[in-house]
């Protein structure tokens, strides 16, 4: 092969790298050979034929590479999509799924403004709120267990996990955690929660009644993130300033955003969309929270960074983890 | 799948299927054959040819045949051939074109006076 011709073929081979790797493996070598042969023929036919040949190649190449990449992207999206119909939609399930968001968000935010309530900051010991949460958790967990732990039950599971583990996290208090640099303290708290969460997940795989939770989470990690999203509702429903803000947009809008995010998650049909919904809701929720907490910057930043890392961790695991090799249906 | 689902074929697809109707061919042979069949009116770029081949493989109209004798590079050369569905699609498209032609020919005669 003459030198200019070899150079063009080598340039073509380099340009083939713009195609997805799977396409390159399948057609790269063949295309390169065809290009070499066609180029030789065009050279033999003269300059005009060569010009027209090169023009055709240059003209069609970019669109073809873009189309191939888009097809590869579509295939990738399909592989991370959840099997359709794996969990039939039900309105009861949707209502049960958003119920924890209602008591963690709107109810908590609005309670201090109700007639008869002293205009005071939210108190976790409010009898009305405690009764609502206690009863809801009991009913939600019972129904979730009877329904074999569907997607909507995860906020309940996460809340129960935290109710059980908060005393354990309290053991960190005498270590002087609160006197450490806030970033280090947040990191220690984060690792403690992630460690306890991993232990709880492992434990669920060992108990026949809860084994399905383990396999479902392994199949779709966004379930855990959805469960933890309820804390964003808590975050936006708490006011730590000296005075309550006037009752208006700032009070109820964050809760509405989180609620809509929870509904969108439960209605989403693919894992990618669920991940995007979680990321958007988390981002908006944290932004609102930061705005509400603007009176106290420290209170705004540490819970926000903790929430973002905690909630995004399962989403990222799900996006980058290899799918399980075998589908285990036992439970 | 019903062969009519794929109709009408684009000009490029039609020529590629027509080229493969007689025997299995390599990419280069298809490329040359399309030019010959179309009297030089259809000249494919390598991108267009392989986009079409990839799509036809995905649609299940053609299949790959690996040759037993290997190339100097050590890779087995790949040829493409029409499968049953591909043959049906090509036949239906030719029927469709023939019907159109039969309909149009008398009108053309009338129009040209």
Interface residues (C-beta under 8 A of the other chain):
Chain A: X23 X26 X27 X29 X30 X31 X33 X34 X35 X37 X38 X52 X56 X57 X59 X60 X61 X63 X64 X65 X67 X68 X71
Chain B: X26 X27 X28 X31 X43 X44 X45 X46 X47 X48 X49 X50 X51 X53 X54 X73 X75 X78
